[in-house]
Structure formats: C-alpha cells, structure tokens
Amino acid sequence: MKTPLKAALLVCLSLLAPLSHAERIKDLASIAGVRNNQLLGYGLVVGLDGSGDQTTQTPFTVQSVISMLQQLGVNLPQGGSQLQLKNVAAVMVTATLPPFAQPGQQLDITVSSMGNAKSLRGGTLLMTPLKGADGQVYGMAQGNVLVGGVGVQAGGGGGGSSLTVNHLSVGKISGGATVERAVATNLGEGNMIKLELNNADFATASRVVEAINDKYGAGIAYALDSRVIRVQAPSSSDQRVSFIGTLQDMNINPAEQPAKVIMNARTGSVVMNRAVTLDTCAISHGNLSVSVNSDTQVSQPNPLSGGRTVVTQNPQVAIKQDGGKVMMVKGGASLAEVVKALNAIGATPQDLLSILQAMKAAGSLRAELEII
C-alpha cells in the first residue's frame, strides 16, 4: 500500500512543480515591415507669461516670428529686427507615427524648447508641419501645451529665490497632431511573412519553427537564420490578419539567455541575470586611505621682550589601511552565492565594477561583461 501511495504523491508533486516559462510569439518577435516612424517639426509656442525666449540670445525665434507674420500679410518696419519678444518660444515637436495610421488619426506629440525659455506652461503651439525622414509632411500639430510642473519665483534684486518642480521646458499635447498622409506598409512578400526575433537566438528560432509547423503543418515555417523566420500565410488580407493574430498568441518556451553582467560606470549600477556563475576563485578587498592635516601653532613672545609673534604650520600625515578580507568562492556558484560573497567583503557598487572586471580578466566570471 505504501508504494502506490508514494507513487501518487510523486505524481502530485510533479504536477505542482512550476512549468517552464512560456512567452507569446508576440512578445518574442515582430512582423517585418510593421514598424513605427518618427516625425519631427519646428514651431512656435505663443501666449507665455513672460517666460519665453530672450530674443537677443535666440535670433532664430525673431526670424521665425517675422517669417510667420509676413506669410500672414503683416509687414514689419525695417524687417522687425528690433523685436523684443517675451511670450514666444521656439520649439521642436516630435511624434511617433504608428504602423497602418490613416489620414485623420490623432497622435500625441511632445513639445521641447530649443532656446532659453524659462517655461512653456500655459503656451499654445501654432500649426506645425511634422516631417518624416524622407522630408515629406505626414502630420500637422497644434494645440495647448500641458506641462507637468510648476515654477515659483519670489523676491527682487539680487536676493530673489525660486523653486521649480519637475521640468518646465518640455510639454505634451494629447491628440495634438493629425495624420495627413499614410505610410504604405508591405505586410509580407506574396504569401510569405517574416517573423523577426527581438533577440537573435538559434535555439529560440528553432523552437518557434517547430511550434508553428506542429500546429499548421510541416513546411509552413522555416528559419533563415537566428533572427528571421519565414512563414507561409493566406493570400487573402482578411484571412492573413486572422492568421497573424492567432500566430502571435502562440506560446513558446524561449531558450535561456546567455550569462551577462551589465555595469553602468557612471552610476555604479551592476545588473546580473540568473545564468551568471563563478569558477573557483579567491576575492580580496581592502581600503587604503591617506589623510593629510595641517596643525597651526602660534608662538607668542614674552611681554617687553622685543620679540614677535610667529605662526608655524605642522603638517600631519596619517595612513590607515582597513583590514582586507579574502573570500573563497567555489566553482559553479549561483547568482545568489555571488551576491552574498561580494556583500560579505563589504564591496560598494563602485568596488564591484573593479572586482568584476578583475574576475573576468582572471577567467573566473562565467558571463559576458558589458559596460554602458
């Protein structure tokens, strides 16, 4: 009776064990040709409460205002070169044109000051054409700029004080641009579409091909390389859309990512994935600090002695070396053991940069080391 009960218990435990992590093809790959396009424009924000560009330092703002007024039929005396504008700011307008966008669709835009305006709060963006990389106009932007911050300035003269919350020279306009031209998107070649993996991996590409062929039949999908997979799709556009939607919802068990350590030399941040391991090594850590102080002494003569006061400097040099620690790490250590060992020797994030580089040079770090 014990053997069947033990077998049943093992079956239950196996069913309760965590399954391998599966991801949708939608999260692992994209459809070739289905992509965003960046749009850029130059415009003017008006209606600022004296927080616009200082036109003596930003002549392009004055030139833009003069050009706009001339197009509106306003002629300025002597070209208007002496204009002193405080409520106008020159800005760059950026937007992202999504795939399959059609004329009339609205886009969110970001408005960024390119001069020395103090704030764009309360301003209105005038009609600005948005161009693509080919120089063609794909959208028109206009609207009230929303700035998620506030600035307060009090006092006068040289003793004034100011307080700024968040960034005041960048704002957004929800639905502030209208698509004027669609971008032709070629969804596949004939009856073939291409899946492009976000991270090139031969094992993952092979698993995707195997899963698609198991569901739709042999020969439907085949891999061109570690990133691109060609899939035979229906010729009808309606059937193709349905096929791609079903295809992207398929679950795949991607291959394990290679061991990698990312280090940010500017901030001291260190990020390691779970595949990082160590070979047998010894790590030591110690600090040497040198402190130089100057002790000032004053020699005062006796009264009526005719001497003079002398000031002398007595430099003092102290050298302090903290006790170093040596930590032994066994081969095949997991990421948790690596972190525990580095914390045990009191390594700071900046120290970790040097320690990991030294371990990589010694051949003890089994991971790719990338410095950003």
Secondary structure, 3 states (H helix, E strand, C coil): CHHHHHHHHHHHHHHHCCCCCCEEHHHHEEECCCCCEEEEEEEEEECCCCCCCCCCCCHHHHHHHHHHHHHCCCCCHHHHCCCCCCCCEEEEEEEEECCCCCCCCEEEEEEEECCCCCCCCCCEEEEEEEECCCCCEEEEEEEECECCCEEEEECCHHHCEEEEECCCCEEEEEEEEEECCCCCCCCCECCEEEEEECCCCHHHHHHHHHHHHHHHCCCCEEECCCCEEEEECCCCHHHHHHHHHHHHCCEECCCCCCCEEEEECCCCEEEECCCCEECCEEEEECCEEEEEEEEEEEECCCCCCCCCCEEEEEEEEEEEECCCEEEEECCCECHHHHHHHHHHCCCCHHHHHHHHHHHHHCCCEECEEEEC
